[in-house]
Amino acid sequence: MPFFVVCCDEADPFADANAEDSARGQKSTSMVRIQQRNGRKSLTTVQGLKKEFSYNKILKGLKKEFCCNGTVVPGP
C-alpha cells in the first residue's frame, strides 16, 4: 500500500485551476453514480454535465471505449 506525505509548506499544485474556476464566477459539479444490479450487472448514471457538451458524441465515445450500450435521457 503506497503512502504519500503532503507537506503544507509547498505551493498548491491546483492553484492555477482553482483561479480559473473562480475567475469565471461559477463552478460546475458532475455526478457519476454506479448502481449495482444482479451479480456483475451495474447501471452507471452521469449527471450535471454542461449544456455546451454534445451528449450524443460523449455517449458514442464511451460506448466504443467500454464495449457497452447506453442512452441519453433528457433531464427535467
PyMOL CGO cylinders between C-alpha atoms (Angstrom):
from pymol import cmd
from pymol.cgo import CYLINDER

trace = [
    CYLINDER, 0.00, 0.00, 0.00, 1.63, 3.29, -1.06, 0.3, 1, 1, 1, 1, 1, 1,
    CYLINDER, 1.63, 3.29, -1.06, 1.97, 6.05, 1.48, 0.3, 1, 1, 1, 1, 1, 1,
    CYLINDER, 1.97, 6.05, 1.48, 2.11, 9.70, 0.44, 0.3, 1, 1, 1, 1, 1, 1,
    CYLINDER, 2.11, 9.70, 0.44, 3.24, 12.61, 2.57, 0.3, 1, 1, 1, 1, 1, 1,
    CYLINDER, 3.24, 12.61, 2.57, 1.78, 16.01, 1.77, 0.3, 1, 1, 1, 1, 1, 1,
    CYLINDER, 1.78, 16.01, 1.77, 3.75, 18.96, 3.04, 0.3, 1, 1, 1, 1, 1, 1,
    CYLINDER, 3.75, 18.96, 3.04, 1.74, 22.08, 3.83, 0.3, 1, 1, 1, 1, 1, 1,
    CYLINDER, 1.74, 22.08, 3.83, 4.66, 24.42, 3.07, 0.3, 1, 1, 1, 1, 1, 1,
    CYLINDER, 4.66, 24.42, 3.07, 4.67, 23.62, -0.64, 0.3, 1, 1, 1, 1, 1, 1,
    CYLINDER, 4.67, 23.62, -0.64, 2.72, 25.61, -3.22, 0.3, 1, 1, 1, 1, 1, 1,
    CYLINDER, 2.72, 25.61, -3.22, -0.72, 24.37, -4.17, 0.3, 1, 1, 1, 1, 1, 1,
    CYLINDER, -0.72, 24.37, -4.17, -0.38, 22.38, -7.43, 0.3, 1, 1, 1, 1, 1, 1,
    CYLINDER, -0.38, 22.38, -7.43, -4.02, 23.11, -8.29, 0.3, 1, 1, 1, 1, 1, 1,
    CYLINDER, -4.02, 23.11, -8.29, -3.85, 26.86, -7.68, 0.3, 1, 1, 1, 1, 1, 1,
    CYLINDER, -3.85, 26.86, -7.68, -4.00, 27.71, -11.40, 0.3, 1, 1, 1, 1, 1, 1,
    CYLINDER, -4.00, 27.71, -11.40, -7.07, 25.55, -11.96, 0.3, 1, 1, 1, 1, 1, 1,
    CYLINDER, -7.07, 25.55, -11.96, -8.80, 26.99, -8.90, 0.3, 1, 1, 1, 1, 1, 1,
    CYLINDER, -8.80, 26.99, -8.90, -8.02, 30.53, -10.02, 0.3, 1, 1, 1, 1, 1, 1,
    CYLINDER, -8.02, 30.53, -10.02, -9.53, 29.89, -13.45, 0.3, 1, 1, 1, 1, 1, 1,
    CYLINDER, -9.53, 29.89, -13.45, -12.70, 28.46, -11.89, 0.3, 1, 1, 1, 1, 1, 1,
    CYLINDER, -12.70, 28.46, -11.89, -13.14, 31.40, -9.54, 0.3, 1, 1, 1, 1, 1, 1,
    CYLINDER, -13.14, 31.40, -9.54, -12.47, 33.87, -12.38, 0.3, 1, 1, 1, 1, 1, 1,
    CYLINDER, -12.47, 33.87, -12.38, -15.45, 32.51, -14.28, 0.3, 1, 1, 1, 1, 1, 1,
    CYLINDER, -15.45, 32.51, -14.28, -17.67, 33.04, -11.29, 0.3, 1, 1, 1, 1, 1, 1,
    CYLINDER, -17.67, 33.04, -11.29, -19.26, 29.61, -11.36, 0.3, 1, 1, 1, 1, 1, 1,
    CYLINDER, -19.26, 29.61, -11.36, -18.29, 26.08, -10.51, 0.3, 1, 1, 1, 1, 1, 1,
    CYLINDER, -18.29, 26.08, -10.51, -19.79, 23.01, -12.03, 0.3, 1, 1, 1, 1, 1, 1,
    CYLINDER, -19.79, 23.01, -12.03, -20.05, 19.60, -10.49, 0.3, 1, 1, 1, 1, 1, 1,
    CYLINDER, -20.05, 19.60, -10.49, -20.71, 16.39, -12.33, 0.3, 1, 1, 1, 1, 1, 1,
    CYLINDER, -20.71, 16.39, -12.33, -22.03, 13.36, -10.52, 0.3, 1, 1, 1, 1, 1, 1,
    CYLINDER, -22.03, 13.36, -10.52, -21.21, 9.78, -11.53, 0.3, 1, 1, 1, 1, 1, 1,
    CYLINDER, -21.21, 9.78, -11.53, -23.32, 7.17, -9.80, 0.3, 1, 1, 1, 1, 1, 1,
    CYLINDER, -23.32, 7.17, -9.80, -22.94, 3.40, -10.08, 0.3, 1, 1, 1, 1, 1, 1,
    CYLINDER, -22.94, 3.40, -10.08, -25.92, 1.30, -9.08, 0.3, 1, 1, 1, 1, 1, 1,
    CYLINDER, -25.92, 1.30, -9.08, -25.35, -2.42, -8.59, 0.3, 1, 1, 1, 1, 1, 1,
    CYLINDER, -25.35, -2.42, -8.59, -27.95, -4.71, -10.12, 0.3, 1, 1, 1, 1, 1, 1,
    CYLINDER, -27.95, -4.71, -10.12, -27.84, -8.51, -10.31, 0.3, 1, 1, 1, 1, 1, 1,
    CYLINDER, -27.84, -8.51, -10.31, -24.43, -10.15, -9.92, 0.3, 1, 1, 1, 1, 1, 1,
    CYLINDER, -24.43, -10.15, -9.92, -21.98, -8.38, -12.23, 0.3, 1, 1, 1, 1, 1, 1,
    CYLINDER, -21.98, -8.38, -12.23, -24.58, -6.10, -13.82, 0.3, 1, 1, 1, 1, 1, 1,
    CYLINDER, -24.58, -6.10, -13.82, -24.50, -2.41, -12.99, 0.3, 1, 1, 1, 1, 1, 1,
    CYLINDER, -24.50, -2.41, -12.99, -26.07, 0.85, -14.09, 0.3, 1, 1, 1, 1, 1, 1,
    CYLINDER, -26.07, 0.85, -14.09, -23.93, 4.00, -14.37, 0.3, 1, 1, 1, 1, 1, 1,
    CYLINDER, -23.93, 4.00, -14.37, -25.58, 7.43, -14.33, 0.3, 1, 1, 1, 1, 1, 1,
    CYLINDER, -25.58, 7.43, -14.33, -23.77, 10.67, -15.20, 0.3, 1, 1, 1, 1, 1, 1,
    CYLINDER, -23.77, 10.67, -15.20, -25.49, 13.88, -14.16, 0.3, 1, 1, 1, 1, 1, 1,
    CYLINDER, -25.49, 13.88, -14.16, -24.54, 17.55, -14.21, 0.3, 1, 1, 1, 1, 1, 1,
    CYLINDER, -24.54, 17.55, -14.21, -22.63, 17.89, -17.49, 0.3, 1, 1, 1, 1, 1, 1,
    CYLINDER, -22.63, 17.89, -17.49, -22.63, 21.32, -19.07, 0.3, 1, 1, 1, 1, 1, 1,
    CYLINDER, -22.63, 21.32, -19.07, -25.20, 22.00, -21.79, 0.3, 1, 1, 1, 1, 1, 1,
    CYLINDER, -25.20, 22.00, -21.79, -22.50, 23.04, -24.28, 0.3, 1, 1, 1, 1, 1, 1,
    CYLINDER, -22.50, 23.04, -24.28, -21.22, 19.44, -24.50, 0.3, 1, 1, 1, 1, 1, 1,
    CYLINDER, -21.22, 19.44, -24.50, -22.65, 17.13, -27.13, 0.3, 1, 1, 1, 1, 1, 1,
    CYLINDER, -22.65, 17.13, -27.13, -24.12, 14.31, -25.07, 0.3, 1, 1, 1, 1, 1, 1,
    CYLINDER, -24.12, 14.31, -25.07, -24.53, 12.04, -28.09, 0.3, 1, 1, 1, 1, 1, 1,
    CYLINDER, -24.53, 12.04, -28.09, -20.84, 12.38, -29.04, 0.3, 1, 1, 1, 1, 1, 1,
    CYLINDER, -20.84, 12.38, -29.04, -19.75, 11.65, -25.46, 0.3, 1, 1, 1, 1, 1, 1,
    CYLINDER, -19.75, 11.65, -25.46, -22.06, 8.63, -25.37, 0.3, 1, 1, 1, 1, 1, 1,
    CYLINDER, -22.06, 8.63, -25.37, -20.73, 7.36, -28.70, 0.3, 1, 1, 1, 1, 1, 1,
    CYLINDER, -20.73, 7.36, -28.70, -17.13, 7.56, -27.44, 0.3, 1, 1, 1, 1, 1, 1,
    CYLINDER, -17.13, 7.56, -27.44, -17.96, 5.81, -24.16, 0.3, 1, 1, 1, 1, 1, 1,
    CYLINDER, -17.96, 5.81, -24.16, -19.83, 3.02, -25.95, 0.3, 1, 1, 1, 1, 1, 1,
    CYLINDER, -19.83, 3.02, -25.95, -16.85, 2.38, -28.23, 0.3, 1, 1, 1, 1, 1, 1,
    CYLINDER, -16.85, 2.38, -28.23, -14.28, 2.56, -25.43, 0.3, 1, 1, 1, 1, 1, 1,
    CYLINDER, -14.28, 2.56, -25.43, -16.07, 0.28, -22.96, 0.3, 1, 1, 1, 1, 1, 1,
    CYLINDER, -16.07, 0.28, -22.96, -17.92, -2.00, -25.45, 0.3, 1, 1, 1, 1, 1, 1,
    CYLINDER, -17.92, -2.00, -25.45, -21.25, -1.38, -23.79, 0.3, 1, 1, 1, 1, 1, 1,
    CYLINDER, -21.25, -1.38, -23.79, -24.66, 0.07, -24.53, 0.3, 1, 1, 1, 1, 1, 1,
    CYLINDER, -24.66, 0.07, -24.53, -26.01, 3.42, -23.42, 0.3, 1, 1, 1, 1, 1, 1,
    CYLINDER, -26.01, 3.42, -23.42, -28.68, 6.04, -23.85, 0.3, 1, 1, 1, 1, 1, 1,
    CYLINDER, -28.68, 6.04, -23.85, -29.16, 9.77, -23.27, 0.3, 1, 1, 1, 1, 1, 1,
    CYLINDER, -29.16, 9.77, -23.27, -32.17, 10.60, -21.12, 0.3, 1, 1, 1, 1, 1, 1,
    CYLINDER, -32.17, 10.60, -21.12, -33.10, 14.31, -21.01, 0.3, 1, 1, 1, 1, 1, 1,
    CYLINDER, -33.10, 14.31, -21.01, -33.45, 15.68, -17.51, 0.3, 1, 1, 1, 1, 1, 1,
    CYLINDER, -33.45, 15.68, -17.51, -36.20, 17.86, -16.12, 0.3, 1, 1, 1, 1, 1, 1,
]
cmd.load_cgo(trace, "trace")
